[in-house]
Amino acid sequence: MAVLNHRKVAVIGCGFVGAASAFAIMESGLFSEMVLIDVSKDKAEGEALDISHGLPFAKPMKIYAGDYKDISDAYVIVVTAGAGQKPGETRLDLVKKNVGIFKSIIPQIADVNKDAIMLIVANPVDILTYAAQKLSGYPENRVFGSGTTLDTARFKYLLGEHLGVDSRSVHAFIIGEHGDSEIAAWSSANVSGIPINDFCEMRGHFDHETSMKKIADNVKNSAYEIIEKKGATYYGIAMSVRRICEAIVRDEKTILPISSIQHDNHGISDVALSMPAIVGKDGVECTVPISLSDQEIADLKVSADTLRGVIDDVL
């Protein structure tokens, strides 16, 4: 194994998501060195300069634009490069364009660094996570996607708003595809250990089915709404990237709904999708079983089949 600098991170792609992620990472104080890479060197240099000018208000850090040779000792490599999602376009519409981009990028990463943890953020994240693992040859535990980490945060936020409670006290997951076939895992949702329906009734909400559908739809459509209004989403995902990096660097063994290749999980194999998993210094330790209803399991299998069909078409 190469000697990695565990205080060094690389961000590949300096579009909206990459730049926002780099900024969030800078503010976290987790790393002492960050290299930015983009197809436009000027863009990477501009972002590195702009973010660096905030360092007097943060922690000391070296931030610079570089080339692939500069990531040879990076501990975490965040890949955000790819075409962005346009209004009216689904994440899966992006797949052929972005798999093509990954066929160029991922081998260049693997050529210079075979021992890092690779965090895939570009969309469609599940397909690209699967592609990145196959193209890189990295072990599966060290290639995973941001998955439904952001969707889950949206879910917790909306439930917190609905119930008038701190969203950090809400424990619930969005699972499956980061996209249109994602599933709200209501069966395991709770607020500080109190089953979600019981807590709803404590707060005066009794029309569970209507509220559940409305909240799940709002989570699923959040990205479309934001893209329609401002052209792109980037702050929420940037905070998700920061949170995942924290779990890795601090070896927190935090349970996060990241996208990884599944092996006989509810009968699902050989496809990357999101399930809660323990994340630490070596990447993904294992997935964590959560309570799911028969319908949620059936919906999860539909989500997996949707993703597998796309994978078969492009890889």
Solvent accessible surface area in square Angstrom, and as a share of the most:
residue,aa,sasa,rsa
1,M,196,0.87
2,A,55,0.42
3,V,137,0.79
4,L,22,0.11
5,N,51,0.26
6,H,101,0.45
7,R,109,0.40
8,K,9,0.04
9,V,0,0.00
10,A,0,0.00
11,V,0,0.00
12,I,3,0.01
13,G,5,0.05
14,C,1,0.01
15,G,40,0.38
16,F,132,0.55
17,V,39,0.23
18,G,1,0.01
19,A,17,0.13
20,A,13,0.10
21,S,0,0.00
22,A,1,0.01
23,F,98,0.41
24,A,6,0.05
25,I,0,0.00
26,M,6,0.03
27,E,96,0.43
28,S,16,0.11
29,G,24,0.23
30,L,8,0.04
31,F,2,0.01
32,S,45,0.29
33,E,31,0.14
34,M,0,0.00
35,V,0,0.00
36,L,1,0.00
37,I,9,0.05
38,D,31,0.16
39,V,160,0.92
40,S,48,0.31
41,K,83,0.35
42,D,111,0.58
43,K,83,0.35
44,A,0,0.00
45,E,75,0.34
46,G,38,0.37
47,E,34,0.15
48,A,5,0.04
49,L,111,0.55
50,D,99,0.51
51,I,11,0.06
52,S,27,0.17
53,H,127,0.57
54,G,21,0.21
55,L,33,0.16
56,P,110,0.69
57,F,184,0.76
58,A,37,0.29
59,K,128,0.54
60,P,120,0.76
61,M,23,0.10
62,K,123,0.52
63,I,18,0.09
64,Y,50,0.19
65,A,20,0.16
66,G,5,0.05
67,D,66,0.34
68,Y,41,0.16
69,K,137,0.58
70,D,38,0.20
71,I,0,0.00
72,S,48,0.31
73,D,46,0.24
74,A,0,0.00
75,Y,12,0.05
76,V,0,0.00
77,I,0,0.00
78,V,0,0.00
79,V,0,0.00
80,T,16,0.09
81,A,15,0.12
82,G,34,0.33
83,A,34,0.26
84,G,52,0.50
85,Q,25,0.11
86,K,129,0.55
87,P,87,0.55
88,G,82,0.79
89,E,30,0.14
90,T,44,0.26
91,R,10,0.03
92,L,43,0.21
93,D,80,0.42
94,L,1,0.01
95,V,11,0.07
96,K,146,0.62
97,K,93,0.40
98,N,0,0.00
99,V,4,0.03
100,G,42,0.40
101,I,61,0.31
102,F,0,0.00
103,K,103,0.44
104,S,62,0.40
105,I,17,0.09
106,I,0,0.00
107,P,47,0.30
108,Q,74,0.33
109,I,0,0.00
110,A,7,0.06
111,D,111,0.58
112,V,52,0.30
113,N,2,0.01
114,K,129,0.55
115,D,20,0.11
116,A,0,0.00
117,I,2,0.01
118,M,0,0.00
119,L,0,0.00
120,I,0,0.00
121,V,8,0.05
122,A,8,0.07
123,N,38,0.19
124,P,3,0.02
125,V,1,0.01
126,D,3,0.01
127,I,0,0.00
128,L,0,0.00
129,T,0,0.00
130,Y,19,0.07
131,A,0,0.00
132,A,0,0.00
133,Q,21,0.09
134,K,103,0.44
135,L,56,0.28
136,S,15,0.10
137,G,61,0.59
138,Y,4,0.02
139,P,60,0.38
140,E,58,0.26
141,N,54,0.27
142,R,34,0.12
143,V,3,0.02
144,F,0,0.00
145,G,0,0.00
146,S,2,0.02
147,G,2,0.02
148,T,0,0.00
149,T,12,0.07
150,L,15,0.08
151,D,1,0.01
152,T,6,0.03
153,A,50,0.39
154,R,28,0.10
155,F,0,0.00
156,K,57,0.24
157,Y,123,0.47
158,L,43,0.21
159,L,1,0.01
160,G,4,0.04
161,E,114,0.51
162,H,53,0.24
163,L,3,0.02
164,G,53,0.50
165,V,41,0.23
166,D,67,0.35
167,S,38,0.25
168,R,203,0.74
169,S,34,0.22
170,V,1,0.00
171,H,85,0.38
172,A,2,0.02
173,F,37,0.16
174,I,2,0.01
175,I,0,0.00
176,G,0,0.00
177,E,5,0.02
178,H,13,0.06
179,G,1,0.01
180,D,65,0.34
181,S,28,0.18
182,E,15,0.07
183,I,13,0.07
184,A,13,0.10
185,A,0,0.00
186,W,35,0.12
187,S,57,0.37
188,S,29,0.19
189,A,5,0.04
190,N,35,0.18
191,V,2,0.01
192,S,76,0.49
193,G,61,0.59
194,I,59,0.30
195,P,76,0.48
196,I,9,0.05
197,N,58,0.30
198,D,75,0.39
199,F,19,0.08
200,C,10,0.06
201,E,75,0.34
202,M,124,0.55
203,R,119,0.44
204,G,51,0.49
205,H,58,0.26
206,F,138,0.58
207,D,87,0.45
208,H,33,0.15
209,E,133,0.60
210,T,83,0.48
211,S,24,0.16
212,M,39,0.17
213,K,134,0.57
214,K,131,0.55
215,I,13,0.07
216,A,24,0.18
217,D,49,0.25
218,N,64,0.33
219,V,1,0.01
220,K,61,0.26
221,N,71,0.37
222,S,18,0.12
223,A,4,0.03
224,Y,58,0.22
225,E,98,0.44
226,I,59,0.30
227,I,10,0.05
228,E,131,0.59
229,K,154,0.65
230,K,99,0.42
231,G,40,0.38
232,A,18,0.14
233,T,28,0.16
234,Y,38,0.14
235,Y,148,0.56
236,G,35,0.34
237,I,15,0.08
238,A,4,0.03
239,M,109,0.49
240,S,7,0.04
241,V,0,0.00
242,R,60,0.22
243,R,83,0.30
244,I,0,0.00
245,C,0,0.00
246,E,23,0.10
247,A,0,0.00
248,I,0,0.00
249,V,40,0.23
250,R,138,0.50
251,D,45,0.23
252,E,62,0.28
253,K,102,0.43
254,T,29,0.17
255,I,79,0.40
256,L,17,0.08
257,P,4,0.03
258,I,0,0.00
259,S,0,0.00
260,S,8,0.05
261,I,17,0.09
262,Q,3,0.01
263,H,122,0.54
264,D,111,0.58
265,N,27,0.14
266,H,63,0.28
267,G,57,0.55
268,I,5,0.03
269,S,44,0.29
270,D,77,0.40
271,V,0,0.00
272,A,0,0.00
273,L,1,0.00
274,S,0,0.00
275,M,3,0.02
276,P,0,0.00
277,A,0,0.00
278,I,38,0.19
279,V,0,0.00
280,G,0,0.00
281,K,101,0.43
282,D,77,0.40
283,G,0,0.00
284,V,16,0.09
285,E,87,0.39
286,C,66,0.39
287,T,48,0.28
288,V,31,0.18
289,P,121,0.76
290,I,29,0.15
291,S,75,0.49
292,L,26,0.13
293,S,44,0.28
294,D,127,0.66
295,Q,117,0.52
296,E,15,0.07
297,I,41,0.21
298,A,46,0.35
299,D,51,0.26
300,L,1,0.01
301,K,89,0.38
302,V,91,0.52
303,S,0,0.00
304,A,1,0.01
305,D,84,0.44
306,T,52,0.30
307,L,1,0.00
308,R,71,0.26
309,G,35,0.34
310,V,27,0.15
311,I,11,0.06
312,D,101,0.52
313,D,112,0.58
314,V,23,0.13
315,L,84,0.42
